[in-house]
Amino acid sequence: MLIARRIRELSVYCDIVPFNKVPAIDGDVKGIILSGSPASVTAPDAPMPNLAGVPKELPVLGICYGAQWLAWSRGGKVYSSDTREYGRAVLTVKDAADPLLKGIPAESRVWMSHGDTINSLPEGYKVIASTESVENAAFRIEGSDVWGIQFHAEVHHSEFGKQILANFVLDICGCAGDWTPDSFIESTVKSIREQVGCEKVVLGLSGGVDSSVAALLLHRAIGPQLHCIFVDSGLLRKDEFTSVLASYQGMGLNVKGVDAGERFLADLRGVTDPEQKRKIIGRDFVEVFNAEAEKIQDVRWLAQGTIYPDVIESSAVPGASATIKSHHNVGGLPKDMKLKIVEPLRLLFKDEVRRVGKALGLVPEILGRHPFPGPGLGIRVLGEVTPEKVAILQEADKIYIDSLKRESLYDRIWQAGSILLPIKSVGVMGDERTYEYTIALRAVSSVDGMTADWVRLPYDFLAEISDSIIRRVKGVNRVVYDICSKPPATIEWE
């Protein structure tokens, strides 16, 4: 995903496909990148890329596991260790004339993260760069356009990683670098028209960036064929149902609001497992959509604002990547769902969605809104979700978000939110003993949601928020601040 993210930054379109489902290669494909993996090439169940249909003249770049597989599959020696090499290393260029290393200084910092190491290369492989502990850090198969690197060029820690990827994608593969928001809009509108035809589409709006951009794309493609529904799940932020409906006025969208809060909260009663909660919420959304869609004559499609990280975190390839969590858009859909799915943003990262939204003329108030999870406060109330807990969290979260905006901190943060913990602690208020809930505050900086760092909010601001929440929100006597990054933590707690 990070590799794809960096390629997109070069204005080059790319697809991610499973190692065992490489499609037939047509003339539009300019090159192949074999990604990293938590697997070991020496393991019996190691992922083995099927490149039988890849033309031999097509450039190939293996990164980490991909490089190890390129060496191992042709007779090289790969050593599997119980100790991972993780962190910064100094890359020394051995062949400055190699096109993959064009513009790379003699020495630069790169990021290593691997357990296996290539001990020896097959005949015909040439070392083009090394580190102090990894002799075969980068290589090329002589007489071909095939390279391998054992470090991760896609992460920001590799100083010239983006340059290496640009050398491969733009120079070696010859990609034009003309994939822009405008070109995405043009191709997606055309694709939607071909996919949907003259049939009607129903879309769930939330007031967030993803669903809003999806709505504008669909509206541009099919106009009045689009019917939007905003479901109040009872798990929204305070007053969000009213404000979201009002925010779409003047955008030309046909929006209907549906109050289904009692149903969602009833179905969540007694449920504590995060995955089960997500699936229940996803199921209820679909069933409510189906019920409303039946009132719209001849509706055939359900549109969703699913984006790339939602998909990859929900549907990892066994042995090649790791499933993190299911997403409500991709993990909660029943097999007997009556509507077909259209997902115009499925291949975009969050920052790309914002750029497309800007090109579509989306209003700044929605364009700059922080991401909000589809399951809403259902996964920010840890453990069982009750009306009482939701009300407590709504009040605390409103104080937090309003204060961030008042202090001009909101736009400096990628995502912020409050979490109600499933524990009570002892406190003292008004000379009396209390035993009440704890609110955790979360604020992270990120580019695409795949990685994130916690925001260093001013101590005085945190002190003010803590005091305000405890004074004004009945049922809370303790406030904490989450200082974990992603990884190892996720942005949401559930």
N, C-alpha and C positions, 0 to 999 in steps of 0.2 A: 504493500500500500504506500509506503513512504517513497519507494522507487517511482511508482506511478505518479505520486504527488510532485516529485521533482521534475519529472518529464513534462508534466502539465505546465509547470512554471516556465518551461522553454517554449510554450505555445505549440506543443506537439501533442496530438491525441494518441492515447495508448489504451489498450484493453488488458485486463488481467484475466487469465484463464488457468484452470487447474492443470497441473503437470500431466495428468493422465487423460486430458480432454483437449489436447491441442487441435484446433480446427484446421481445415484445409487452408493452406496459405494461398492468398490471391495476390494480385499485383499491387494492392494498396499497402501491404505489409512491407516495411522497409528494414526491419531488424527484429531480433529476439533478445530479450534479457531473461536469464535464469536467476531467480531470486534466492535469497537466503531461506533458511528453514531451521527449526529447532531439532530436526532429525540428524542422524549421522549416516553418511554414505556407506559405512561398514555394517550397519544394522541390517538384519534379514528383511525387515519391512520398510527399508528406506525408499522414499519416493524416487522413482526412475522416470525422468521426463521422456515422453514419446515424441521424438523429433523426426520420425520416419517421413512425414510429409513436408518437412522444411527443406526448401531448396538449398543445396550446398553453398551457393554463392551468397546467401543471405548472411549479413553480419550477425554475430552472436557475442554477447557479453555475459559471463557468469559472475555472480556476486556472492561471495562467501560459500554457502552450500553449492550454489551453481558452479563456482570455480572448482570446488573440490570434486564435484561430479564430473566435470569436463576432464579433469586429470585422472580420476579413479577409473572412469569408464573406458579409458584407453590405455590402461596398464600402469598408471602412476601409483605411487604409494601414499596412502592417507593414514595418518596416525590418529587414533581415537583416544582421547584423554578424559579422565574424570574431572580434570581441572580446566575450566573455561578461561580463555584469554579475553579479558573484558577491560576496555578502557583505551586511553590514548596511546599512540605509538608514533614514531617518527619514520616516515616513508622516505627512502633514498632511491632516487631515479637512477636506473642502470643504463637505460637507452633513451636519451633525450629526444631522439629522432622518431620515436614511435608515435604514430598519430593519436593514440589514446591518451598520451601524456603531453600533448602539445600545450604549452603555456604553464606547465606545472614546474615549480622551482626544484632545484636539486634535492632539497629537503623540505618536507611539510608534515603537518600533523594529520593523522588519520585515526579512525575509530575502529577498534577490533572488538568483535563479539562472536567467539566461536569456541567449540570444544575440540574439533578436528583440525589437523594441520597437514598440509601437503608436504611430505618429506622428500619425495623425488618426483620429477615430472617425466612423462613419457618421452620417447625419442621424437624430435621435431618440435618440441616445446622450448620456447626461449624466455628466460627470466628478464623482465623489463623494469622491475622495482622490487626492493626488499626492505624489511625492517630489521632491527637489531636481533629479534628473536624469530622472525619468519623470513627465511631466505626467499621462498617462492610467493611473495606477497602479491605480485602481479606478473602475468605471463601472456605470451601470444603463441598460437600455433603458427609456425613459420609457413609462409606461402598461402595463408588464408586470412580471412577477416574474423577470426575467433580469438577472443581474449578472456582472461579470468583474473579477478582480483579477490583477495581474501579479506579485505577490509570493507567497511560499509561506506561507499561513496554517497549514499542517499541521506545520511544524517548530517546535521549542521556541524557536529564536532569534527568532521573531516573537512579541513580548510578549503581544499580545492576539489572537493567531491563533485560539486555542481559543474565545475569546468570539465572534469573527466566525463561526466554524463553528457554534457553538451558536445564534447569532442566525438563521443560515440554516436549520439542521436542525430546531431546536425551535420557533422562533417563526414563521418564514416558511413552512416546510414543514408545521409542525404535528405533528411526530412526538411520540409519547407519552413516550419515554425510559424504557420499562419492560422493555427487553431485558436480563435479568440471568442469572447462572449458573443459577439455579433454573429460569428460563423456558427456557434453552437445553437443560438436562437433560430437561425435560418434552417439548419438541418433538423433540429428537433421539431419545429413547427411542421415541417414537411413530413417527418416521420409520424407525428401524431395524427395528421390528416390521413396518411396511408393506413395506419393501424386502426383508427377508430371509424373512419368513413363517415357515414351520415348518422351514426348511432349516438345516443345521448350518454353523457358521462356525469357521474356524481362524485364530488370531491369533498373531503372533510377539511374544513378550515379551522385553524387554531389561533391565528393571529401571529404566528411565528414566521420566520423568514422562509423556511422550506415550503410549507403549504401555500404561502402567499405567492412565491415565485412560480410554483407549479400551477397555481390558478391563473396567473397572468400568461404563462406559456400556453396553457390549454385554451384560455379565452381568445388569445391571438390566433390560435390554430382553428378552433371550431366555434367560437362566438357563443350564440344562444344555446348550442347543444350542451353547454356546461351548466350543471346545477350544483351549487355549493351548499353544504350542510355543516353547521357548527353545533357540535354536541356538547352540552354541559354535563360532564361526567361527575360533577360534584367534587372533582379533584383539581380544579383550576385555582389560580391565585385569586385573591380577594377582588371582587367586582370585575373579574376578567371577562365573564360571559357578556356583560353589557358593553364593556369598552371595546371588545373585539368586534362585536356586531357593528358598533358605531364607526370603527376604523375603516371598514370596507365601503362605507358610503361614498359615493362618487367615483368608485373604481369600475363601475359598470358590471359588477358581478351579481348574479342572482343568488342570494344567501338566505337560508332558512335556519333559524335557531331552534334547537330541540333540548328541552330540559329532561335529562335522564339520570340526574344525580342519585335519586333514591335507588334506582336499579343497580348502579355500579357499587354503591356502598353496601347494599344488601348482599350482593354476590361476593364481596370481599370480606364479609363478616367471618371471623375466625381463621382467616388465611394469613400465614406468616412467611411462607417461602417466597423469596423475590421472583423466581422464575414463574411460579404458579400465579402470582399477582399479575405479572406482565401478560401472561397468556389469558387470564380472565379479562383483563381490561381490553386486550386486543380482540378477544372474542366478542365482548359486549359492544365494542365499537362497530365491528362488522355486522352484528345482528341488528343494531340500531340503524345502521346504514341500509341494510337490506329492507327493514321495515319501512323506512322513509322512501327508499328507492322504488318500492312497490307502488307508492302513491304517485310516482312520476311515470307517466305512460312510456313504455318502450325503452327504459334505461337499461343499458347493457354493460357499462364499464364503471369500475371503482378506481378513481385516481388517488394516488398517495404521494406524499412528499419524501419518500424514502431516498436517502443519499448513500453514497459509497461506504462510509464507515459503518452505517447501520447494517449493510449487507455483509461486509467482511467480518465484523465482530459476531455476527449471528450464524454464519455458515462456513466455518473453516473447513479446509480439506484435510481429512484424516491423515496423520503422519507428516503433513507438510506445514500446517499452521495450527494455532490453538484457538478454540472457541472461547470467547470471553463471556458473552451473555446473549440472550435472544432479544431482538428488538420487536417492539409491538407491531411494527409494520410487516416484519418478515418472520416472526416467530409465533404469532397468534392467529394466523389465518386458518380457519377450518377447511377441511378437504371438500366439504359440500357447499362452500360459499357460492352464492348464485351469480355474482358479478365477476366479470373478467377484470384483470388488473392492468392499469397503465401507470407507469412510474417515470415521468419525464426527467427526473433529477437523479435517477438511480446510479449514474456513472460520474456524479460530481462530488467533489469535496466541499465542505462548508464554505470556505472562502471563495470557491468558484461559484457557488450558489449566490453569494452576495454580489459578485461582479456581474453575474447574469441579471440579477434583480435590479442593479443600478442601470444596466443597459436597457432594461424594460421600463424604467421610470418608476420603480417602486418607491413609495414615500419614505423619507429618512426615518420616521418614527418606527416603521416596521423593519426597514432594512437594517437598522442598528440594534434591533432587539436581541437580547441574549438568547441563546438556545434554551429551550424548555423541553424536558422529556415528554414524549408522547403519552406515557402513562401518568404524567402529571405528578401531583403530590402523593399519588399511590405508591411511588417508590422513594418518596422523600419522608414519608411516615414509615419509619422502620418497624417491621413486625406487623401486627394486626392494624388495619385501617378502620377507624371509627369516626363518626361525625364530630365527636368532641375533639379528637386529635387533629383532624383536618382544620377545624376552626381555629385551634391554637396555632397551628403552623401558618395558616393564612395571615393571621394578625402579625406574627413575628416576621414573616417574610416581607410583608408590606412595609413594615418599619425599616427593614434592612435595605430593600431595593429603593424605596423613596429617599433614604438617607444617602445612598450611593449617588443617586441622581442629583440631589441637592448639593453635595460636596464635589460635584464634577468628577467623580470617580467611575461612574457607570461605563462611560465610553472607553475607558482605559482597561476595562476588564472584558475578557471573552465570554465568561459565564459566571454568574453568581446565583446563589440560592441558599435556602435554609433547610435544615434537616431536623426532624423531631426524633430523638433517640428513644428506644424502647425501655428506658430505665428511669427511675426516679431517684433523687438524692436529697439528703437533708439540707435544709437551709434555715436561715433566721430572717424573718420579716416582721417588723412592728413588734419586736420583743417576743414573737411567737415562733415556735418550731414549725417549719414547713417540710413537706415531703412531696416534691413536684418534679416536672419533666425538665430535661436538658435540651436546649437548642444548639445545634452545631451550624456554624456559618461556613460557607464555601465560596471561594473566589479564585478563578484560575485564568491564566493567560495561555493562549494557544493560537495556532494558525488554522488547523484543520480538524482538531478534536482527537487526532490519533495520539498525540502526546500533549501534555499540559504541565505547567508549573504553577504553584500556588502564588497568589499575589501578595506582596508585602504591604498590606494595608497599614496606615499610620496607627500607632498604639492609641493615640488620643481618640481617633475615630472608633476603634474597636471598643474602647472603654465607654464611649458615649452610647454606642449601639447596645452593648451589654446592659447598661443601666436602663436605657429606654425600654428594651424588650421586657426586662424583669419587672419594671415598674408598671408597664401598660398591658402586659399580656398575662391574664390570670391563668395559673397552672404551670408557669415556668419560673424556676428560681436559679437557673444556672445557664450560662452561655459559653460555648467553647469555639475555637477557630481551628479549622482543618489546615494543617501545613504539610500535607502529603501531595506529591506530584504524581502524574500519570506517565509511565509506570513509576512505582509499583501499584499505586491505587488507581481506580477509575475516577472519572469526574463525578459521576453519581455514586451514591453509597450502595444502591441496589440496582 
